[in-house]
Amino acid sequence: MTLTLLMVTLEAGMEADRPLEAGMEADRLLEADRLLEADRLLEGARGPAAGAQASGRWLVAFKGFPGSGKSTLARAVGRRLDWALIDKDDIKDVLDGATPAAGALAYTVMFNVARRQLLQGLSVLCDSPLTHATGYARAAALAAETGASLAVVECRCPDPDAWRARVEARQGRGLPAHHKTDWASLQDHLRTARVAAAYPIAHPYLVVDTDAPVPALCARVVGWLARQQTPAGAG
């Protein structure tokens, strides 16, 4: 091989590697941007309004990966307490396919609707994966703005077989494409999602293993909320 041909071949190989390197760098920059935005929002939430909590209202943010049982539990808690429930997926179901920003817009709409309910004097449950710190920071900022108390309930399924059965049971239900219905694709998602979701939470935080009957889990969450410091002005 001539020197010229060798140089051309090496340059071609380097060019082929650049899209992958650029993609990895873009992912790192995106996650860094998310963390910076989360810090900014949390800093704003640490102002006087965050400590006032004078309204007697709760904003409970459910957190967990697909199939963890969070939606089932959030609905049960909503029925038990007669609190408003806003499911991020209900919004994304409408937006999916209409815009590439469906996921981010679904969170924006969820928190915007939650804001209105809190301002109406209602306690609110938000159901979403809450994978990234920016989502938690937005919830904290919303609670601070409206004078509500924020609590985070994270759902986990400790039994991999049961978790897999839940995910695969979704197949055939005609769900929009963004829903995880395949165990292998969920495992691919978790490789990065687990890292992103491991951020610190400074507000009341409960982790629930969802391998017990739903009524028992619901009673646990309701009892835990009742044991938290009652917001000033609550009846």
Stockholm file with secondary structure:
# STOCKHOLM 1.0

chainA/1-235         MTLTLLMVTLEAGMEADRPLEAGMEADRLLEADRLLEADRLLEGARGPAAGAQASGRWLVAFKGFPGSGKSTLARAVGRRLDWALIDKDDIKDVLDGATPAAGALAYTVMFNVARRQLLQGLSVLCDSPLTHATGYARAAALAAETGASLAVVECRCPDPDAWRARVEARQGRGLPAHHKTDWASLQDHLRTARVAAAYPIAHPYLVVDTDAPVPALCARVVGWLARQQTPAGAG
#=GR chainA/1-235 SS CCHHHHHHHHHHHHHHHHHHHHHHHHHHHHHHHHHHHHHHHHHHHTSHHHHHCCSCCEEEEEECCTTSSHHHHHHHHHHHHTCEEEEHHHHHHHHBTTBTTHHHHHHHHHHHHHHHHHHTTCCEEEESCCCSHHHHHHHHHHHHHHTCEEEEEEEECCCHHHHHHHHHTTTTSCCCTTSCCCHHHHHHHHHHHHHHTCCCCCSCEEEEECCSCHHHHHHHHHHHHHHSCCCTTCC
#=GC SS_cons         CCHHHHHHHHHHHHHHHHHHHHHHHHHHHHHHHHHHHHHHHHHHHTSHHHHHCCSCCEEEEEECCTTSSHHHHHHHHHHHHTCEEEEHHHHHHHHBTTBTTHHHHHHHHHHHHHHHHHHTTCCEEEESCCCSHHHHHHHHHHHHHHTCEEEEEEEECCCHHHHHHHHHTTTTSCCCTTSCCCHHHHHHHHHHHHHHTCCCCCSCEEEEECCSCHHHHHHHHHHHHHHSCCCTTCC
//
